[in-house]
Amino acid sequence: MKSHYSLVIIGSGPAGLAAATLAADHGLDVALLDEQNQPGGQIFRNMESMPASRVEILGGDYQRGQELVEAFRASDAHYFPETRVWSLNTQGEMGLIEQGMARMISADKVLIANGAMERPVPFPGWTLPGVMYAGAGQILFKQAGLVPMDGVVLAGSGPLLLLLAWQYIRAGVTIQAILDTAPLTNLLRALPHLPRALMAHHYITKGLEYQNEIKRAGVPIIKGISSLEAQGEMSLERVSYRKGLQRQQIETQCLLTHFGVIPHVYLSRAAGLKHHWDHHQQCLRPVSDEWGETSSRTLFIAGDGGGIGGARSAEHAGRLAAFQILYQQEMLTKQQRNQLAKSDRQWMREDLHIRPFLERLFHLPPALLNRLPDNTIVCRCEEITAGEIRREIASGHDHSNQVKFITRSGMGACQGRQCSQAVAQIVADQSNQVISSQSLYRVRPPVASLSLGQLASLFPEEQE
Ligand SMILES: Cc1cc2nc3c(=O)[nH]c(=O)nc-3n(C[C@H](O)[C@H](O)[C@H](O)COP(=O)(O)OP(=O)(O)OC[C@H]3O[C@@H](n4cnc5c(N)ncnc54)[C@H](O)[C@@H]3O)c2cc1C
């Protein structure tokens, strides 16, 4: 690895792969870094080692990734797998961990294409062994061919939950039930956006196909459930929920939950980029334009890391950012940029027509986010409960940073990834504030765990 590149891209999902291939094909000196050991990101995870039988089960969307990965491999872009970025600034300098050693590199331009993470939503019992995110279940399947024992329960809402159910059924897994937490009124809120959504009707067709397949397999989808709880002594024994006025339960050893995905904003926040709170996506996202330009001239963003748009939009956004970078590096004229980017701009706009509909259909009810019972653990690293957080807010600490300082919530190994949003939402609810870009814990580098030994490896001459 060199110490400087014209363009460094962080993340090898659809956005990063498309950008790296295009920029390298136009002669730019590109490095693509990713903490995974293969290119593909979340959707195309493990693409190069996936047995054909599993590719078949994962479906057509997964298969599409092969083309992207092959084009990237055929390009002159330099690829650095198992390389995690732990700091980034607006001068284009970044800290990495590569093969266990820390190092600093820099670039004229940096494209953040680090994707999304599952939205962490605490609920009673979510820390019990046997309870995992649906995305983690899918990662186990993509990466290692592992599926849960028969009798798994899926709960939450969002397209990924349906996709996973569909994939599990094709893999022969018996699903006891899907507990849908989306309020029934969501459909009414989504309907006015249906005509626009029909312009990207393949998503609706696909969603209906998943639902039909799930029904044909005899899996009950229990809609409009609330007060989800995972219960058990040492590990999960049953899932309990409210349907109407009745509390019901299902015995199971495995519960997979999903409450949508949110942008990974740790690097963009650590770099000091401007962000805003997106009320429809219910998350923080970096401020950026159609070309991926952010509040810094050096840093660009594309894909789900800049706001949730899905894999196809990520691919177009990656290419648009690459066109803009090539233009700024004087490798394309404005006219060439506009001409070459025409179809990506058009496809991306069309693809995004589905979003307002989906955002309303899968909008999470506020009660799920901020009305957790007092004994629910919110910060799972430091085991801080909603009650402890509320006590501190009641005594006048009405910002999540203050709550963090007093209770240690957000100071554990995950550095607040799992509780930052939940704490901000509880604070906003209890102190009657509107949640904003300022509500979450402050983020400072290192944004990924870094041992003192690794940090010391930055200064080999001083190690004696
Ligand atoms: C767990 C999970 C599973 C998903 N599965 C599907 C699916 O099956 N189908 C679907 O349509 N959508 C899926 N999605 C949504 C999906 O991620 C996107 O729509 C699409 O993959 C976004 O592409 P992207 O290029 O923006 O980011 P991603 O595909 O997420 O790629 C981002 C890449 O950045 C890397 N990265 C992140 N931070 C760092 C860092 N600090 N240093 C180095 N590398 C870093 C990650 O390892 C990842 O490879 C999933 C999302 C999640 C969270």
The ligand as a Gaussian input file, in Angstrom:
#p B3LYP/6-31G(d) Opt

LIG

0 1
 C      -26.604000      -6.821000       7.494000
 C      -27.199000      -6.286000       6.232000
 C      -27.593000      -7.147000       5.217000
 C      -28.163000      -6.657000       4.048000
 N      -28.547000      -7.540000       3.082000
 C      -29.160000      -7.079000       1.962000
 C      -29.619000      -7.971000       0.952000
 O      -29.467000      -9.185000       1.063000
 N      -30.256000      -7.446000      -0.123000
 C      -30.419000      -6.102000      -0.279000
 O      -31.002000      -5.670000      -1.281000
 N      -29.973000      -5.234000       0.645000
 C      -29.354000      -5.691000       1.758000
 N      -28.928000      -4.810000       2.708000
 C      -29.044000      -3.383000       2.438000
 C      -27.759000      -3.145000       1.633000
 O      -26.672000      -3.020000       2.513000
 C      -27.663000      -2.056000       0.684000
 O      -28.739000      -1.527000       0.094000
 C      -26.450000      -2.089000      -0.234000
 O      -25.583000      -3.155000       0.030000
 C      -25.753000      -0.786000       0.012000
 O      -24.580000      -0.757000      -0.696000
 P      -23.376000       0.166000      -0.239000
 O      -22.344000       0.038000      -1.291000
 O      -23.863000       1.504000       0.106000
 O      -22.852000      -0.458000       1.134000
 P      -22.541000      -1.925000       1.634000
 O      -22.952000      -2.961000       0.688000
 O      -23.056000      -1.988000       3.000000
 O      -20.954000      -1.945000       1.683000
 C      -20.232000      -1.177000       2.620000
 C      -18.884000      -1.813000       2.832000
 O      -18.110000      -0.931000       3.627000
 C      -17.321000      -1.698000       4.517000
 N      -16.983000      -0.836000       5.651000
 C      -17.828000      -0.209000       6.508000
 N      -17.128000       0.522000       7.411000
 C      -15.816000       0.338000       7.104000
 C      -14.606000       0.823000       7.684000
 N      -14.590000       1.660000       8.734000
 N      -13.429000       0.414000       7.147000
 C      -13.411000      -0.435000       6.074000
 N      -14.532000      -0.919000       5.487000
 C      -15.723000      -0.531000       5.992000
 C      -18.220000      -2.866000       4.876000
 O      -17.444000      -3.980000       5.271000
 C      -18.961000      -3.128000       3.567000
 O      -18.309000      -4.128000       2.815000
 C      -28.338000      -5.272000       3.894000
 C      -27.929000      -4.405000       4.903000
 C      -27.365000      -4.891000       6.057000
 C      -26.949000      -3.930000       7.145000

